[in-house]
Amino acid sequence: MADDTSRLKKYSEIPIGGIIEKAGNSEEYLTGGWRAMRPVHIPEKCINCMICWVVCPDCCVKGKDGNFSHFDYSHCKGCGLCAANCPTKAIVMKPESEFKD
């Protein structure tokens, strides 16, 4: 006789997937590990228009006093929208393999 751990679960015993159990919990999930390409800021080209901040779907562009400050790499998935929409090309996408951190 097989033990209980090898038994297949009934549908009613399996938790439903894709449910957000509490509001505002996305910060708990560090999704930056999914990234294959990393946005890199080039300060001398930046005009601080903050279009990158507007288009980032994950709120990973951080500003201070209305100017670009840094990227939140813990949550950045590397979609490249910030770089694609930068009017001065002050953000470039580089392979994650170039970085050690």
C-alpha positions in Angstrom: 0.0 0.0 0.0 1.4 3.4 -1.0 1.8 6.2 1.6 -0.3 9.3 1.4 2.5 11.4 -0.3 2.3 9.4 -3.5 -1.5 9.7 -3.8 -2.7 12.2 -6.5 -4.6 15.1 -5.0 -8.3 15.6 -5.8 -9.1 18.8 -7.7 -10.6 20.3 -4.5 -7.3 19.8 -2.6 -5.2 21.7 -5.2 -4.8 25.5 -4.4 -6.2 27.7 -7.2 -3.3 29.4 -9.1 -3.0 33.0 -10.1 -4.8 34.5 -7.1 -3.5 37.6 -5.4 -4.3 36.9 -1.8 -3.5 40.3 -0.5 -3.3 43.7 -2.2 0.1 45.3 -2.7 2.2 42.1 -2.3 4.1 42.4 -5.7 7.0 44.1 -3.9 7.6 40.8 -2.1 8.5 39.0 -5.3 12.0 39.9 -6.6 11.5 39.4 -10.3 14.8 40.8 -11.5 16.2 37.3 -11.8 14.1 36.8 -14.9 16.1 39.5 -16.8 18.3 38.7 -19.7 19.0 42.3 -20.7 19.7 45.1 -18.2 19.0 48.8 -18.7 22.1 51.0 -18.2 21.7 54.7 -17.7 24.2 57.1 -19.4 24.0 60.3 -17.3 25.7 62.6 -19.8 23.0 61.9 -22.4 20.1 62.2 -19.9 17.8 65.3 -20.0 15.7 64.1 -17.1 12.5 64.0 -19.1 11.4 61.0 -17.1 9.7 59.3 -20.0 11.5 56.1 -18.8 9.6 56.5 -15.5 6.3 56.9 -17.3 6.7 53.9 -19.5 8.2 51.4 -17.0 5.5 48.8 -16.3 7.1 47.7 -13.1 8.0 51.1 -11.5 11.7 50.2 -11.6 12.8 53.7 -12.7 13.4 55.7 -9.6 13.6 59.5 -9.4 14.6 62.1 -6.9 13.6 65.8 -7.1 12.2 65.2 -10.6 15.4 63.7 -12.0 16.5 60.2 -12.8 18.1 58.5 -9.8 18.5 54.8 -10.4 16.9 51.5 -11.6 15.4 49.1 -9.2 17.1 46.0 -10.5 15.4 43.8 -8.0 12.2 44.1 -9.8 13.3 45.1 -13.4 12.5 42.3 -15.8 14.5 43.9 -18.7 11.6 44.6 -21.0 13.6 47.5 -22.6 10.6 50.0 -22.8 12.7 52.6 -21.0 15.5 52.4 -23.5 13.2 52.2 -26.5 11.3 55.4 -25.5 14.3 57.4 -24.3 14.5 60.4 -26.8 18.3 60.9 -26.2 19.3 57.3 -26.0 20.5 57.8 -22.4 19.5 54.2 -21.6 21.0 51.2 -23.4 20.2 47.5 -22.9 23.2 45.3 -22.1 23.3 41.5 -21.7 22.9 40.5 -18.0 25.9 38.2 -18.5 28.2 41.4 -18.5 27.4 42.0 -14.8 28.5 40.2 -11.7 26.0 41.4 -9.2 
